[in-house]
């Protein structure tokens, strides 16, 4: 059984895995897009501000992390240094990079927080890229980045 939210089919049990494994860090809808065609076997928290997702083959497919800086200004100054281009898009306050190994990484700011979300081992298409940006927007709207 699947549930549909915002046009995305969320496989049965995925929402529970996300909520128990990475509360406040990840929502099931973008994860369902990213892992389409795979069975998510494990969703777990890394430290307090990180999340990993694995599929049934044992491969890690998603890593999300937050790093706190002293201020929003420091985050906006330092986060671009992690981008290949050395800058954030002015509209989205993020940068995105296709990786040589087929992965994809989005880096962004959210107040004093720096967000990094990386996908591995899954085909990266426009839907996956949009889902990765949704992960960032969800984090920006969450209680995790409000303090």
Backbone as CSV, one residue per row, in Angstrom:
resi,resn,N_x,N_y,N_z,CA_x,CA_y,CA_z,C_x,C_y,C_z
1,UNK,0.830,-1.175,0.000,0.000,0.000,0.000,0.879,1.245,0.000
2,UNK,0.457,2.260,-0.740,1.169,3.522,-0.746,0.192,4.643,-0.428
3,UNK,0.745,5.738,0.079,-0.065,6.929,0.273,0.467,7.989,-0.669
4,UNK,-0.396,8.906,-1.060,0.014,9.954,-1.982,-0.036,11.293,-1.271
5,UNK,1.040,12.034,-1.381,1.102,13.375,-0.816,1.767,14.282,-1.840
6,UNK,1.113,15.336,-2.195,1.652,16.288,-3.167,2.045,15.586,-4.464
7,UNK,1.273,14.596,-4.881,1.551,13.900,-6.130,2.640,12.849,-6.029
8,UNK,3.172,12.632,-4.854,4.246,11.660,-4.665,3.703,10.439,-3.947
9,UNK,3.932,9.262,-4.524,3.554,8.022,-3.856,4.603,7.709,-2.787
10,UNK,4.153,7.626,-1.550,5.034,7.293,-0.441,4.761,5.840,-0.062
11,UNK,5.749,4.957,-0.260,5.541,3.552,0.060,5.131,3.357,1.524
12,UNK,4.304,2.358,1.746,3.847,2.033,3.099,5.042,1.837,4.011
13,UNK,4.978,2.422,5.179,6.029,2.278,6.175,7.150,3.300,6.073
14,UNK,7.270,3.983,4.937,8.370,4.929,4.773,8.222,6.123,5.723
15,UNK,7.025,6.654,5.847,6.813,7.800,6.739,7.199,7.442,8.171
16,UNK,6.855,6.234,8.618,7.215,5.801,9.973,8.733,5.675,10.136
17,UNK,9.410,5.130,9.113,10.867,5.001,9.174,11.524,6.376,9.268
18,UNK,11.011,7.327,8.480,11.583,8.670,8.482,11.355,9.343,9.827
19,UNK,10.133,9.259,10.337,9.812,9.923,11.604,10.582,9.324,12.774
20,UNK,10.738,8.017,12.790,11.466,7.404,13.901,12.978,7.504,13.719
21,UNK,13.445,7.485,12.485,14.884,7.491,12.236,15.515,8.862,12.184
22,UNK,14.801,9.847,11.647,15.361,11.191,11.479,14.312,12.257,11.760
23,UNK,13.774,12.282,12.961,12.713,13.254,13.257,13.179,14.696,13.063
24,UNK,12.393,15.453,12.307,12.692,16.858,12.079,13.736,17.139,11.029
25,UNK,14.397,16.111,10.519,15.453,16.316,9.527,15.035,15.971,8.101
26,UNK,14.020,15.151,7.946,13.670,14.640,6.630,12.182,14.364,6.580
27,UNK,11.594,14.585,5.413,10.182,14.254,5.210,10.094,13.107,4.207
28,UNK,9.036,12.308,4.280,8.959,11.125,3.416,8.734,11.430,1.934
29,UNK,8.062,12.534,1.597,7.737,12.793,0.190,8.972,12.969,-0.695
30,UNK,9.923,13.864,-0.342,11.106,13.948,-1.211,11.949,12.678,-1.178
31,UNK,11.968,11.991,-0.032,12.718,10.734,0.041,12.118,9.692,-0.900
32,UNK,10.796,9.655,-1.003,10.142,8.711,-1.923,10.558,8.975,-3.369
33,UNK,10.719,10.236,-3.733,11.159,10.576,-5.093,12.610,10.133,-5.293
34,UNK,13.456,10.431,-4.330,14.883,10.113,-4.432,15.110,8.607,-4.509
35,UNK,14.328,7.836,-3.766,14.542,6.381,-3.688,13.576,5.588,-4.564
36,UNK,12.911,6.241,-5.497,11.962,5.556,-6.379,12.651,4.367,-7.063
37,UNK,12.017,3.219,-6.972,12.587,2.003,-7.556,13.452,1.214,-6.583
38,UNK,13.660,1.741,-5.393,14.450,1.076,-4.364,13.579,0.854,-3.137
39,UNK,13.981,-0.071,-2.297,13.307,-0.293,-1.018,14.187,0.301,0.067
40,UNK,13.657,1.273,0.800,14.406,1.886,1.886,14.424,0.908,3.057
41,UNK,15.621,0.543,3.485,15.749,-0.426,4.566,16.093,0.225,5.900
42,UNK,16.746,1.377,5.857,17.199,1.985,7.103,17.242,3.502,6.956
43,UNK,16.714,4.179,7.956,16.784,5.633,8.066,17.238,5.907,9.492
44,UNK,18.405,6.550,9.641,18.875,6.764,11.004,19.564,8.103,11.198
45,UNK,19.551,8.534,12.432,20.171,9.792,12.823,21.657,9.579,13.055
46,UNK,22.432,10.546,12.600,23.855,10.577,12.848,24.087,11.794,13.729
47,UNK,24.582,11.578,14.919,24.664,12.646,15.911,23.258,13.226,16.088
48,UNK,23.150,14.520,16.320,21.841,15.138,16.511,21.356,15.787,15.225
49,UNK,22.285,16.234,14.395,21.933,17.037,13.238,22.279,16.386,11.902
50,UNK,22.193,15.072,11.834,22.490,14.385,10.595,21.583,13.188,10.394
51,UNK,21.427,12.791,9.149,20.540,11.688,8.803,21.130,10.907,7.634
52,UNK,21.036,9.582,7.701,21.482,8.704,6.620,20.340,7.805,6.198
53,UNK,20.283,7.510,4.894,19.274,6.605,4.359,19.972,5.526,3.549
54,UNK,19.580,4.278,3.837,20.130,3.120,3.124,18.994,2.366,2.444
55,UNK,19.308,1.700,1.340,18.324,0.861,0.656,18.652,-0.606,0.908
56,UNK,17.761,-1.476,0.453,17.856,-2.902,0.782,19.129,-3.571,0.270
57,UNK,19.810,-2.959,-0.693,21.075,-3.524,-1.177,22.223,-3.220,-0.225
58,UNK,21.944,-2.413,0.820,22.969,-2.033,1.768,23.671,-0.729,1.421
59,UNK,23.337,-0.170,0.270,23.990,1.064,-0.165,23.366,2.293,0.498
60,UNK,24.228,3.218,0.891,23.738,4.499,1.387,23.346,5.343,0.176
61,UNK,22.142,5.928,0.207,21.680,6.719,-0.925,21.494,8.199,-0.594
62,UNK,21.416,8.541,0.687,21.199,9.935,1.059,21.878,10.236,2.387
63,UNK,22.481,11.405,2.450,23.057,11.913,3.679,22.652,13.376,3.804
64,UNK,22.107,13.738,4.947,21.701,15.112,5.216,22.369,15.542,6.506
65,UNK,22.936,16.744,6.507,23.581,17.224,7.716,23.447,18.723,7.897
66,UNK,23.508,19.131,9.148,23.452,20.541,9.524,24.684,20.883,10.347
67,UNK,25.244,22.049,10.079,26.354,22.568,10.867,25.957,23.956,11.335
68,UNK,26.090,24.202,12.637,25.738,25.508,13.191,26.961,26.416,13.211
69,UNK,26.770,27.647,12.761,27.786,28.685,12.871,27.337,29.676,13.934
70,UNK,28.184,30.599,14.282,27.883,31.561,15.340,26.746,32.513,14.966
71,UNK,26.581,32.771,13.670,25.565,33.727,13.230,25.148,33.432,11.799
72,UNK,24.011,33.973,11.366,23.614,33.831,9.958,24.660,34.419,9.006
73,UNK,25.279,35.505,9.400,26.295,36.138,8.548,27.489,35.214,8.346
74,UNK,27.887,34.522,9.420,29.006,33.585,9.312,28.638,32.407,8.410
75,UNK,27.416,31.907,8.538,26.958,30.825,7.676,26.972,31.262,6.216
76,UNK,26.473,32.467,5.948,26.431,32.965,4.571,27.827,33.264,4.023
77,UNK,28.776,33.515,4.895,30.157,33.765,4.458,30.914,32.460,4.221
78,UNK,30.686,31.458,5.084,31.477,30.222,5.025,30.883,29.137,4.125
79,UNK,29.568,29.021,4.075,28.950,27.954,3.269,29.377,28.008,1.801
80,UNK,29.443,29.193,1.164,29.856,29.221,-0.251,31.247,28.655,-0.500
81,UNK,32.106,28.678,0.521,33.455,28.135,0.354,33.431,26.635,0.098
82,UNK,32.335,25.978,0.441,32.196,24.540,0.220,31.656,24.215,-1.168
83,UNK,31.214,25.232,-1.895,30.646,25.053,-3.237,31.755,25.092,-4.286
84,UNK,31.619,24.289,-5.327,32.608,24.298,-6.401,32.729,25.689,-7.009
85,UNK,31.610,26.382,-7.144,31.604,27.712,-7.750,32.114,28.785,-6.790
86,UNK,32.137,28.468,-5.494,32.559,29.432,-4.498,31.496,30.443,-4.132
87,UNK,30.263,30.216,-4.616,29.182,31.145,-4.284,27.840,30.437,-4.242
88,UNK,26.898,31.084,-3.551,25.528,30.587,-3.479,24.676,31.345,-4.481
89,UNK,23.676,30.680,-5.034,22.704,31.346,-5.886,21.986,32.397,-5.046
90,UNK,21.877,33.602,-5.556,21.292,34.705,-4.793,19.824,34.460,-4.448
91,UNK,19.087,33.787,-5.319,17.663,33.548,-5.083,17.399,32.406,-4.114
92,UNK,18.151,31.317,-4.253,17.887,30.128,-3.438,18.813,30.006,-2.234
93,UNK,19.849,30.842,-2.184,20.875,30.749,-1.126,21.403,29.320,-1.025
94,UNK,21.627,28.725,-2.214,22.140,27.361,-2.268,23.054,27.202,-3.478
95,UNK,23.801,26.112,-3.476,24.558,25.704,-4.655,24.342,24.202,-4.822
96,UNK,24.403,23.735,-6.041,24.199,22.320,-6.326,25.307,21.845,-7.246
97,UNK,25.740,20.608,-7.033,26.854,20.066,-7.793,26.586,18.635,-8.204
98,UNK,26.744,18.362,-9.489,26.755,16.989,-9.968,28.136,16.436,-9.654
99,UNK,28.184,15.245,-9.077,29.452,14.632,-8.725,29.924,13.705,-9.844
100,UNK,31.220,13.553,-9.964,31.802,12.713,-11.006,31.331,11.270,-10.903
101,UNK,31.041,10.806,-9.670,30.612,9.425,-9.468,29.114,9.235,-9.680
102,UNK,28.435,10.281,-10.158,26.999,10.184,-10.415,26.146,10.724,-9.296
103,UNK,26.734,11.129,-8.208,25.971,11.683,-7.093,25.614,13.136,-7.326
104,UNK,24.957,13.722,-6.337,24.490,15.099,-6.423,24.455,15.679,-5.022
105,UNK,24.960,16.896,-4.857,25.010,17.541,-3.547,24.429,18.936,-3.628
106,UNK,23.616,19.270,-2.626,23.092,20.625,-2.471,23.603,21.157,-1.147
107,UNK,24.135,22.373,-1.177,24.562,23.075,0.035,23.749,24.359,0.117
108,UNK,23.363,24.746,1.336,22.517,25.919,1.487,22.666,26.495,2.884
109,UNK,22.155,27.701,3.056,22.119,28.319,4.366,20.681,28.359,4.873
110,UNK,20.561,28.336,6.190,19.263,28.466,6.861,19.534,29.166,8.187
111,UNK,19.507,30.487,8.166,19.881,31.231,9.364,21.336,30.965,9.685
112,UNK,21.623,30.585,10.925,23.017,30.310,11.311,23.479,28.923,10.878
113,UNK,22.609,28.169,10.246,22.904,26.791,9.863,23.391,26.687,8.425
114,UNK,24.291,25.753,8.195,24.718,25.354,6.867,24.161,23.952,6.642
115,UNK,23.481,23.768,5.523,22.860,22.486,5.181,23.671,21.821,4.073
116,UNK,23.874,20.537,4.196,24.419,19.753,3.088,23.531,18.524,2.923
117,UNK,23.127,18.277,1.689,22.326,17.093,1.366,22.953,16.451,0.133
118,UNK,23.342,15.196,0.279,24.008,14.485,-0.821,23.281,13.192,-1.120
119,UNK,23.135,12.907,-2.409,22.517,11.661,-2.851,23.582,10.859,-3.600
120,UNK,23.551,9.550,-3.406,24.519,8.639,-4.020,23.774,7.427,-4.574
121,UNK,24.402,6.781,-5.542,23.966,5.448,-5.966,22.553,5.372,-6.547
122,UNK,21.940,6.509,-6.868,20.633,6.494,-7.524,20.747,7.351,-8.776
123,UNK,19.955,7.047,-9.797,19.984,7.882,-10.999,19.522,9.302,-10.661
124,UNK,20.324,10.288,-11.016,19.998,11.684,-10.721,19.373,12.313,-11.961
125,UNK,18.090,12.643,-11.839,17.377,13.316,-12.914,16.763,14.599,-12.350
126,UNK,15.976,15.296,-13.152,15.385,16.561,-12.694,14.475,16.369,-11.484
127,UNK,13.760,15.242,-11.435,12.888,14.973,-10.282,13.695,14.820,-8.990
128,UNK,14.808,14.111,-9.073,15.663,13.918,-7.897,16.273,15.250,-7.477
129,UNK,16.713,16.054,-8.445,17.275,17.366,-8.117,16.231,18.247,-7.434
130,UNK,15.002,18.222,-7.927,13.924,18.996,-7.299,13.636,18.482,-5.892
131,UNK,13.675,17.164,-5.711,13.450,16.570,-4.386,14.555,16.982,-3.419
132,UNK,15.783,17.068,-3.901,16.887,17.499,-3.043,16.687,18.955,-2.596
133,UNK,16.224,19.807,-3.494,15.920,21.188,-3.111,14.769,21.225,-2.117
134,UNK,13.817,20.289,-2.250,12.713,20.220,-1.294,13.213,19.804,0.088
135,UNK,14.188,18.920,0.141,14.799,18.536,1.418,15.353,19.789,2.106
136,UNK,16.043,20.640,1.331,16.603,21.877,1.872,15.490,22.800,2.359
137,UNK,14.450,22.981,1.544,13.343,23.867,1.937,12.626,23.333,3.176
138,UNK,12.446,22.014,3.251,11.824,21.422,4.423,12.657,21.686,5.682
139,UNK,13.983,21.587,5.554,14.852,21.864,6.694,14.773,23.333,7.095
140,UNK,14.719,24.212,6.111,14.600,25.631,6.423,13.305,25.934,7.190
141,UNK,12.256,25.200,6.896,10.961,25.422,7.539,10.806,24.646,8.857
142,UNK,11.778,23.809,9.171,11.669,22.951,10.356,12.153,23.651,11.615
143,UNK,11.819,23.069,12.730,12.311,23.568,14.009,13.807,23.364,14.186
144,UNK,14.409,22.468,13.389,15.840,22.175,13.517,16.711,23.390,13.197
145,UNK,16.247,24.256,12.280,17.079,25.393,11.872,16.562,26.722,12.411
146,UNK,15.619,26.683,13.324,15.059,27.937,13.829,15.882,28.546,14.964
147,UNK,16.762,27.754,15.554,17.532,28.263,16.687,18.967,28.488,16.395
